[in-house]
Amino acid sequence: MANEFNPEHKEGKVATAIEEQTAKLPSDVFLWAALASMGVSATLKILGERHTSLFVGQWAAPFLLLGIYNKLVKLEGHD
């Protein structure tokens, strides 16, 4: 859609290929991945693996952002 407003800005071939493949994934995948990372993080914390727990717990936000990006690509498409 952005291409209609400004034809000088186009996605590269790699970005287009990635968007076409990731748009096939259901958005729930990213939500479940975020919840799973929080669950694994809590389990690691209980087991005393403090640093690993923090590392895995930080994955939730990127998974949720990828879900939002995935949803936008599905709704708006790419070039």
C-alpha positions in Angstrom: 0.0 0.0 0.0 2.8 2.4 0.8 4.0 2.0 -2.8 0.8 3.7 -4.0 1.7 6.8 -2.1 5.5 6.9 -2.8 6.7 4.7 -5.7 10.3 5.5 -4.8 10.1 3.4 -1.6 10.0 -0.3 -2.3 10.7 -3.4 -0.2 13.7 -5.5 -1.2 13.4 -9.0 -2.5 14.5 -10.6 0.8 11.9 -8.6 2.9 9.2 -9.4 0.4 10.0 -13.1 0.5 10.1 -13.2 4.3 6.8 -11.3 4.5 5.2 -13.8 2.1 6.3 -16.8 4.1 5.6 -15.4 7.6 2.1 -14.2 6.5 1.2 -17.9 6.2 1.7 -18.3 10.0 -1.3 -17.9 12.2 -0.9 -14.9 14.5 -1.6 -17.2 17.5 1.8 -18.8 17.0 3.5 -15.6 18.2 1.1 -15.2 21.2 1.7 -18.8 22.3 5.5 -18.4 21.8 5.4 -15.4 24.1 3.4 -17.2 26.7 5.7 -20.2 26.5 8.8 -18.1 27.0 7.2 -16.6 30.1 6.4 -20.1 31.4 9.9 -21.4 30.7 11.3 -18.3 32.3 9.2 -18.9 35.5 10.3 -22.5 35.6 14.0 -21.6 35.2 13.6 -19.0 38.0 12.1 -21.6 40.3 15.0 -24.0 39.5 17.5 -21.3 40.5 18.7 -20.5 37.0 18.5 -16.7 37.5 20.4 -15.5 34.4 19.0 -18.0 32.0 15.5 -17.1 33.3 16.0 -13.4 32.6 17.4 -14.2 29.1 14.4 -16.4 28.2 11.9 -14.0 29.8 13.0 -11.3 27.5 11.9 -13.2 24.5 8.2 -12.5 25.2 8.3 -8.9 23.9 10.0 -9.7 20.6 7.5 -12.5 20.0 4.6 -10.1 20.6 6.1 -7.5 18.3 6.6 -10.1 15.6 2.9 -11.0 16.0 1.9 -7.4 15.5 4.2 -7.2 12.4 2.7 -10.4 11.1 -0.8 -9.1 11.5 0.0 -5.8 9.8 1.5 -7.7 6.8 -1.6 -9.8 6.6 -3.9 -6.8 6.7 -2.0 -4.3 4.7 0.2 -6.5 2.6 3.5 -5.4 1.2 4.5 -3.5 -1.9 
